Amino acid sequence: MDLTTYSQQLRQHIQGDYSGMFREAGGNMPYPFLVPGSDQYSDVLWDWDSWLSDVALRQILLESENPDAAAHVLKYEQGCVLNFLSYGGMDGWVPILIERGLEVDRPARIFEENMHKPVLAQHAAFITQQCGDAEWLRGKMYFLLTFLNNYASHHRHESGLFYWQTDRMIGVDNDPCTFYRPAKSSGSLFLNCLMLRELEAAAYLCDELQLDEVGLNLRQDAESLKAAVQEHCWDERDGYFYNVDLNLLPVDHTAWLHSGYPRHWNTLIQRIGVWTGFMALWAGIATPEQAERIVHEHYRNEKTFNAPFGVRSLSKMEKMYSIRASGNPSSWLGPVWGIVNYMTFRGLVKYGFTSDARSLAEKTIALFGRDLERFGALHEYYQPENGEPILNRGFQNWNYLVLNMIAWLEDRDVVAEF
């Protein structure tokens, strides 16, 4: 079947599905909210899932040409952020998920565990751009700022990079640069790209709320982080951005051993080909020259990332490469994910690689279109070579973002994340 037909069928399928995403307030959810799909998510509010599902939802509403629908959805969008911030406080801890009817799992040592990914300000900024007013956030803005302070005070290395506390609930579950590695050792590129955009989004919100000096401080912090990623994660030899290892023994300046020339580096680059290197384009970190190398040497390389149905989540050249099904953790060791294709696509668009972006959008439409045609639903992730679904029939979530890619291909108005 041709891509035009697949696009029409996907649009029709998504338009018919999205209404199941809405949940009303109640219990431990003081505000109405969105779940990332109508079938599988029950009453669970997730961190980056709610953000990206909302980006797709706004594209759905834009194409529905129903202004009343957009007005109706606003309280559910805002509720995603406000529910999370309802659990905020002076310590800045915010949960990764909230499940209705269950007590929120607050760790005993909150500064030694992962928390909500740094997408909270990005979601709030996206919503503010949609409605044109940030006043809905003012009462909770303090807790958003303490959330960022928590990250800066307890999740940041001397190099200036942010790190995961553990390998628990990191989004890209079994990324080998973090999975089964020591606590506080992973200077994750995925995390740092999200954090850069989070700081920029928070600065935008401060501008909207006339918190000018706070916004200036956040922008300076963002510039510092961008410089740290450039310094520690860019590998000139390979022309790619990598995760880095922070698990180094401290230098004892009082000891005689090694005192003649102790180490002068505080990170070690991990030359493992993870798709998150393309996140440096999405986040706007790469220089134009770096982006050219990333696309030419890595994105277009069929031996590593470039597959017939999208972007492999791990380079095929890596010894850890595997596309076997896994649900706990979800597998990011090579399978194609809709969100990997989308984030890479957005980076290609941002840096002007139009033909590459078009090709990736077309691959994604073909992947999901074939799936929908054969199984009547989409799946969580896929085999890179033949597009066969691997796991979780009925997965929706960020797969809905294919609609944003279709709109870009058709030269329609496109809703994009902040």
C-alpha positions, 0 to 999 in steps of 0.5 A: 500500500502507498504512503498516502493511503497509510497516512490517511489510515493512520490519521483516521485511526489516531483521530478515533482513538485519542478520546480515551486519553482523558481522566478526571480528578479524584483521589490522589489526583487533585486535577484532571489529567491525560494518560498516554493512550486509551487502552493500556494505561488505566489511571497512571500519570507518567512523566515524559509519556504525558509530555510527548503524548500531549504534543501528539494530542495537540496535532490531533486537535489542530487537524480536527478543526474543532476549536471547542475540542482544544478548549476542552483539553486544556484543563487535562494538559495543565493537570498533568503538570499540576498533579506532579507539582502537588507532590513537590516541596522544598526538597524538590522531589517529584515522582516519576509516576502517579497511579490513582488509588496507590500511595506515591512511592517516595524513597527514603533517601530521595537524593539517591534515587531517580525522580521525574525526568527533566521534562516538567518545565518543557511540558508546562512551557508547551502548554503555555505556548498553546494557551498563551498564558502562564498564570495557570502555573504561578501558584506551583512555579516555586515547586518547579524551581525547587525541582530544578534545584534538586537536580542541580544540587544532587544530580550534577557532577563536578564536570557540569554534567547531570547523572542518573542516580541508578539505572531505575526508570531512566526512560531508555531502560537498558541503555548499556551506558547506564544499565547495571552500572554503579550508582551515580556513574552515568553521565547520560547524554539523554538526560543532559539533552533533556535537562538543557531544554528543561532549563531553557523552558523554565527560563521561558516560563520565568519570562512569562511570569516576570521572574526576570532575574531567575530566568537569567540565572537559568539561561546561564545555567543552560549555557554552562550545561551546553558547554559541558556536553560539548567538552565531555560528550563530543568525540572528535575522533568518531564525530559523535556525541557519547555518554560518559563514565563518571565512575572514577576514584578520587584523587588523593593529593596527600598520597605519594602514589601517582602524585607525580602526575595525577589524573587531570580528567574527570570523565571518560567517554563511553564509545558505545553507539547509542541513538541518543547521540542524535539527541544533540541535534534535537536539543540544539547542542551540536554545531553545524559542523558537528551535525554534518558529521553526525548525519553523514557518518552515523545517521546514514550508516546502514551498518550502525543506525540506519535501518529500513524501518528507522533508527536502531536504538543501539548501533548494530556494530555493538556487541550488546545489540539484541532485538529479542523481546523484553518487557522489564526492562523494555528493550532499547538494544537495537529495536526501532521505536517510534519515539527514537524515529521522532526525536531523530527526525526533529533534530534532522529538521532543526539542522536543515537535513530535509531529505534525511528527515523526509526519508525517516518520516516515510519509513515511520509511516510505512512501519506504522501503516503496515502494522495497522493494516495487518494487526489493526493496532500499533506496537511498542517496538519493532525489528529494524530490518523488516518492520515486524512488531516485537512486543505490546500490541495496542501501544499508543503513547508517542506513536501518535507523533507519526501524525506530526511527521505526516503533517510536516511531509504534507506541508501542513501546520505542525505542532512541535514540543517547546 
